[in-house]
Amino acid sequence: MYTMFDFLTHTKGMTYLVAFGFLLLFIPFWRFLTEREGPGS
């Protein structure tokens, strides 16, 4: 990375990847949480 623009582009790209990963992991986590509820809950 030679310029500030290169650094910002790299940082923003990593941020988008992390956010996308959290969104993908949220779906199984939500299913895990709601799966434990029984019919009486």
C-alpha positions, 0 to 999 in steps of 0.5 A: 500500500503506497497511498492513503487511497490504497489503505482506505480501499483495503480497510473498507474491503476488509470491513465489508467482508467482516460485516458480510461474515457476521450476517452469514453467521447470524442466520444459523445462530438465530436458528439455534436460539429459536430451535430450543423453544418448545411448544409450550413457550 
